[in-house]
Amino acid sequence: MDTIDTELAARIRDDIIHGVYAEDERLSEAKLCETHQVSRTPVRLALRRLEREGIIQRGEWRGYKIQSPTISDILQAVQVRGHLESLAARLMAQSPTRAEHLPDMAEAIRVIDDLTSQGRLDEDAIHQMQAANKVFHTTMLEACGNEYVNFTCQQISHLPMLAAGSMVFDRRVHDSPDQIERGIFRLRIGNAQHQVIYEAIKHGDAVRAEGMTREHSHTMIEYIETFEKRDESLTVSDLVAYSAAESDLLKS
């Protein structure tokens, strides 16, 4: 169970990402205490956590100022996570204990395959696919044998599209049958890449596992760049709406 300061940090972070506070706006401990009906201690702990994340910065005066993440920040973080997951896939393929964790990855692939085969894009299906996707990716991070890989990924997991197993969705997917079919098709491609990664790890092909995971992770960057081209006013708040970890929208 999350502590009060962890929950509070999540609420303040969510407000910052959604533009409740202006860029460079000063955060007052007293005001936050009043807004969230908590004492100063959890507020101070929450602000220190957000400072470590780089979302706020301690000012020369008492208090902190907002440093909202930008689209460029998200793209850079996605690149970092992609390289870390690729490393995790290579290390897992080289691990003598990899077979112990393969059933979890296989089950995740099966769940997504079953749902896409049914053509299901309802809310329940979305949550099931996101949960399965999370299992697939976290299994690699936790089973790679290098604790710093998973630890480093967790340090940027608070950003939109950076949570473990995040999936990307196009808000237009329900506009027409063609859009729905396109969404299902892209889900199948992503899961086919999961299958290739799984087989490479299973057979100890570290190079193949690393390469396909890098290609798989680069899809997230392509989606963000597509959204930018389609919407010149794209904001980080918009990216939250495209992410399955924070929304009920569908994968594009």
C-alpha positions as MATLAB code, in Angstrom:
seq = 'MDTIDTELAARIRDDIIHGVYAEDERLSEAKLCETHQVSRTPVRLALRRLEREGIIQRGEWRGYKIQSPTISDILQAVQVRGHLESLAARLMAQSPTRAEHLPDMAEAIRVIDDLTSQGRLDEDAIHQMQAANKVFHTTMLEACGNEYVNFTCQQISHLPMLAAGSMVFDRRVHDSPDQIERGIFRLRIGNAQHQVIYEAIKHGDAVRAEGMTREHSHTMIEYIETFEKRDESLTVSDLVAYSAAESDLLKS';
ca = [
       0.000    0.000    0.000;
       1.313    3.448   -0.916;
       2.203    5.832    1.882;
       0.448    9.191    2.248;
       3.404   11.087    0.790;
       3.628    8.692   -2.182;
      -0.062    9.146   -2.954;
       0.272   12.901   -2.495;
       3.262   13.038   -4.836;
       1.225   11.165   -7.461;
      -1.648   13.653   -7.149;
       0.636   16.692   -7.395;
       2.532   15.108  -10.307;
      -0.760   14.453  -12.088;
      -1.791   18.101  -11.599;
       1.545   19.307  -12.991;
       1.370   17.057  -16.063;
      -2.229   18.115  -16.750;
      -1.334   21.791  -16.598;
      -3.085   22.704  -13.351;
       0.020   24.717  -12.472;
       1.751   27.150  -14.800;
       5.370   26.591  -15.852;
       7.741   28.112  -13.246;
       4.828   28.593  -10.831;
       5.875   28.480   -7.186;
       4.546   25.621   -5.077;
       3.703   26.666   -1.538;
       3.742   24.061    1.217;
       0.971   25.900    3.019;
      -1.217   26.013   -0.087;
      -0.657   22.326   -0.808;
      -1.544   21.460    2.793;
      -4.774   23.381    2.395;
      -5.600   21.949   -1.034;
      -4.981   18.312   -0.114;
      -6.022   18.544    3.559;
      -2.790   17.068    4.922;
      -0.065   18.146    7.322;
       3.276   19.648    6.289;
       5.281   16.431    6.780;
       3.756   14.412    3.889;
       3.802   17.546    1.726;
       7.521   18.023    2.308;
       8.247   14.349    1.617;
       6.135   14.454   -1.561;
       7.941   17.576   -2.800;
      11.334   16.004   -2.199;
      10.249   12.955   -4.217;
       9.088   15.189   -7.095;
      12.356   17.136   -6.923;
      14.299   13.900   -7.399;
      12.115   13.156  -10.419;
      12.974   16.556  -11.892;
       9.359   17.727  -12.114;
       9.949   20.543   -9.638;
      13.048   22.514   -8.688;
      13.963   24.074   -5.372;
      14.022   27.849   -5.711;
      16.443   30.351   -4.194;
      13.543   31.385   -1.996;
      11.596   29.016    0.229;
       9.596   26.597   -1.872;
       9.759   24.951   -5.280;
       8.938   25.946   -8.844;
       7.301   23.847  -11.552;
       9.411   22.191  -14.256;
       6.795   20.447  -16.391;
       8.141   17.644  -18.617;
       8.015   18.387  -22.347;
       7.311   16.183  -25.369;
      11.067   16.210  -26.006;
      11.665   14.963  -22.444;
       9.242   12.085  -23.012;
      10.894   11.110  -26.308;
      14.338   11.076  -24.683;
      13.067    9.014  -21.755;
      11.413    6.516  -24.111;
      14.743    6.119  -25.913;
      16.478    5.391  -22.610;
      13.853    2.853  -21.571;
      14.087    1.175  -24.978;
      17.826    0.659  -24.594;
      17.384   -0.636  -21.034;
      14.696   -3.125  -22.080;
      16.879   -4.247  -24.992;
      19.727   -4.848  -22.557;
      17.354   -6.745  -20.272;
      16.276   -8.994  -23.163;
      19.900   -9.760  -24.074;
      20.844  -10.511  -20.465;
      17.793  -12.698  -19.933;
      18.639  -14.694  -23.070;
      22.074  -15.300  -21.580;
      20.736  -16.235  -18.144;
      20.876  -19.930  -17.156;
      17.626  -19.470  -15.181;
      15.591  -17.903  -18.009;
      13.369  -20.996  -18.395;
      11.852  -20.326  -14.967;
      10.320  -17.062  -16.204;
       9.321  -18.011  -19.758;
       5.831  -19.321  -18.802;
       4.811  -15.842  -17.608;
       5.870  -14.301  -20.918;
       4.124  -17.042  -22.891;
       0.887  -16.508  -20.974;
       1.033  -12.764  -21.611;
       1.403  -13.417  -25.348;
      -1.514  -15.866  -25.258;
      -3.840  -13.386  -23.511;
      -3.176  -10.612  -26.027;
      -3.452  -13.054  -28.943;
      -6.811  -14.381  -27.709;
      -8.256  -10.900  -27.261;
      -7.107   -9.624  -30.641;
      -8.381  -12.806  -32.311;
     -11.801  -12.039  -30.860;
     -11.560   -8.507  -32.226;
     -12.265   -7.177  -28.744;
     -11.547   -3.507  -28.113;
     -13.869   -2.922  -25.176;
     -12.736   -1.502  -21.852;
     -12.276   -4.905  -20.219;
     -10.167   -6.160  -23.122;
      -8.000   -3.060  -22.969;
      -7.275   -3.570  -19.285;
      -6.493   -7.253  -19.823;
      -4.100   -6.486  -22.674;
      -2.358   -3.749  -20.728;
      -1.958   -6.066  -17.724;
      -0.538   -8.816  -19.956;
       1.800   -6.359  -21.655;
       3.031   -5.231  -18.250;
       3.756   -8.833  -17.241;
       5.731   -9.438  -20.445;
       7.953   -6.387  -20.040;
       8.434   -6.519  -16.268;
       9.395  -10.199  -16.521;
      12.346   -9.274  -18.744;
      13.403   -6.466  -16.422;
      13.169   -8.602  -13.301;
      14.666  -11.778  -14.780;
      17.638  -10.232  -16.576;
      19.924  -10.632  -13.560;
      20.971   -6.975  -13.396;
      19.003   -5.153  -10.710;
      20.179   -1.750  -11.910;
      18.352   -2.166  -15.218;
      14.969   -2.460  -13.509;
      15.893    0.160  -10.911;
      16.804    2.711  -13.585;
      13.575    2.081  -15.477;
      11.611    2.715  -12.308;
      13.236    6.130  -11.932;
      11.495    7.376  -15.092;
       8.299    5.328  -14.800;
       6.347    8.341  -13.473;
       6.423    9.993  -16.902;
       3.580    9.449  -19.414;
       4.159    6.365  -21.573;
       7.076    5.282  -19.378;
       5.312    2.978  -16.929;
       6.237   -0.683  -17.338;
       4.233   -2.211  -20.156;
       2.610    1.057  -21.274;
       0.672    0.721  -24.505;
      -0.143    3.516  -26.945;
      -3.632    4.208  -28.236;
      -5.161    6.320  -30.967;
      -8.195    8.226  -29.736;
      -9.776    7.938  -33.208;
      -9.847    4.141  -33.115;
     -13.620    3.925  -32.678;
     -14.364    6.445  -35.458;
     -14.995    3.732  -38.044;
     -14.721   -0.047  -38.613;
     -11.530    0.618  -40.572;
      -9.968    2.387  -37.581;
     -10.934   -0.494  -35.294;
      -9.431   -3.022  -37.697;
      -6.265   -0.929  -37.948;
      -6.015   -0.853  -34.157;
      -6.369   -4.635  -33.941;
      -3.808   -5.100  -36.707;
      -1.238   -2.985  -34.869;
      -1.867   -4.884  -31.658;
      -1.187   -8.131  -33.529;
       2.073   -6.764  -34.913;
       3.188   -5.762  -31.414;
       2.325   -9.194  -30.050;
       4.087  -10.887  -32.964;
       7.201   -8.981  -31.898;
       6.622  -10.293  -28.369;
       6.627  -13.817  -29.804;
       9.929  -13.252  -31.614;
      11.500  -11.840  -28.440;
      10.181  -14.785  -26.434;
      11.565  -17.367  -28.879;
      14.939  -15.620  -29.006;
      15.218  -15.592  -25.217;
      14.032  -19.201  -24.989;
      16.750  -20.366  -27.392;
      19.450  -18.177  -25.896;
      19.761  -15.935  -28.964;
      20.882  -12.785  -27.162;
      21.536  -10.757  -30.328;
      18.086  -11.468  -31.767;
      16.375  -10.794  -28.444;
      18.133   -7.466  -28.045;
      17.528   -6.347  -31.628;
      13.819   -7.183  -31.711;
      13.227   -5.570  -28.318;
      14.881   -2.390  -29.558;
      12.672   -2.430  -32.660;
       9.607   -3.103  -30.498;
      10.382   -0.209  -28.145;
      11.007    2.194  -31.028;
       7.328    1.878  -31.959;
       6.487    4.131  -29.007;
       8.706    6.888  -30.434;
       7.076    6.500  -33.850;
       3.625    6.878  -32.305;
       4.571   10.065  -30.455;
       6.110   11.545  -33.585;
       2.956   10.643  -35.525;
       0.789   12.367  -32.939;
       3.044   15.451  -33.134;
       2.657   15.655  -36.909;
      -1.097   15.252  -36.628;
      -1.493   17.773  -33.805;
       0.994   20.653  -33.680;
      -0.373   21.664  -30.273;
       0.285   18.219  -28.756;
       0.952   18.439  -25.013;
       2.254   16.026  -22.396;
      -1.290   15.912  -21.034;
      -2.392   14.642  -24.456;
       0.190   11.860  -24.228;
      -1.373   10.737  -20.959;
      -4.636   10.289  -22.856;
      -2.815    8.124  -25.409;
      -1.297    5.866  -22.741;
      -3.052    2.724  -21.543;
      -1.486    3.079  -18.118;
      -3.550    6.235  -17.565;
      -6.507    5.918  -19.923;
      -9.108    3.592  -21.360;
      -8.275    4.398  -24.962;
      -7.173    1.939  -27.562;
      -3.832    1.046  -29.061;
      -2.855    2.569  -32.362;
];
